[in-house]
Amino acid sequence: MRNIRPLLMTLAATAALAAPAMAAQCGNNAGGFNAWKAAFASEAKAAGVGQRGLGALATAQYATGTIKADRNQKSFKYSLPKFMQVRGADTIVAQGRKRKARDAGFYQSLEQRYGVPAGVILAIHGMETGFGGFMGKSAVVSAITTLAYDCRRSAFFVPHAIGALKLVDQGAITSATKGAKHGELGHTQFLPGNALKYGVDANGDGRVDFYNQTDALASTANFLRKKGWKPGQGYQEGQPNFKVIKQWNAATVYQQAIAIMAARIDG
């Protein structure tokens, strides 16, 4: 019988080359984060992330504060009246009306282009960051990669982690950019994957900057329109555009609050 060992070795090597790369393994604590980053770098590169993005991934730190916040989300369990009280709905409405009156032309231009009324944009802006008053102090790349690594909702956050790294490539953010605990960024707290896909350079300076109010609000209107917003149609519960508000945030109480506040601002 001829020696088949060389043939077996050749077949094994060929199979190894043809086999898909192992997906980065999720974890539930900081222990495996560095190993995950090393494996995820291959996935990111295959998805089109460049050297700057990969560099940001390499320096990302496990975000303990993000994990703590993700495990302890209480406000979405409130009743609607309690939620609106805690979130300061009356203040948001009052400030929203002032902002709409002060910059009416801008909000009219957004509605003309995207079909989304001022009240909806202002309600989201007020709810998310108090009209830009607080946009977060967590490192966006570290937060979003931590959530992509965490086994709880890894599948949801992996595309947003890729998005964040591509935003670094584009110069829209850096590894030091600060945002919310879940990696949301800018005036209306875009998740990075959505920022990458729906961002608009509304002020014409050649870059999409979610920390610039004009870009951020136009991007928000663009997101809603691309998600199916029907110009001229209602946005309260049971009306055509309410389901589009659901695309912005999955919590029912949040959706209801946005619709109510928007109507009061527009009223």
C-alpha positions, 0 to 999 in steps of 0.5 A: 500500500502506498503512503497516503500520509502526504495526501491526507496532510494536503487535504487537511491543509486545503480544508483549513484554508477553505474553512470560514474564520471562527466568529469572535466569542462573546463573554459576560465579563471583562476577562475575554474582551481582549481575545474577543477584540483580536478575533473581531478585528478579522471580522471588521476587516472583512466588513471593510473597516480600515486601519484607523478603525482597526486601531480604534478597536485595538485601543477600546477598553471594556466599559464596565459602566455600559454593562451596568447601565444595560443591566439596570434600565428602569425608566422604560418600565414606568407607566406613561405618566411617570415616564413623562414626569421623570423625563421632564415632558413639560420642559421639553414641550416648552423648550421645543415650542421656543426653539421652533419659533426661534428657528422656524425656517430651519424646521420648515426646511426639514419638513419640506425635504423629509416630511417630518414635522418640527414637533417630532424632531424637537421631541426626540432632540429634547428627550435624548439630550435635553436639546444637546445639553448632555450628549454623554461622557462614555467613549463611543467605541469602547461602549459599543464594542463592549456591547458587541462582545457582551453575550446579552445582545451581541447580535444586535450590537455587532453591526453598530460596532462595525459602524462605529469603526467605519465612522472612525475611518471616515473621520466622523468620530475618533476613539476618544469621541464621547457619547451615551452609555450604549454608544449612541452619539450626538444631539439625538443619540444615533447608534453608530450603524444608523449614523453611518447609514442615515447621516446627512451633511446638512450644513455643507461643510463636507462632513457628517457631524452628529455633534453639530445640531444642523447635521444631527437633526437633518440626519434624524429626519432622514432616518425617519423618512427612510424608515417609512415616514409618510408626509402629511400623515398622523403620528399618534398611536394608530396612525400611519407614522406612529410605527415609524417612531417605533423604529427610533426606539423600541420602548412603547412608553418612549414612543407614546411620549414622543408622539404626545410631546410632538403634538403639543409642540406642533399644536 
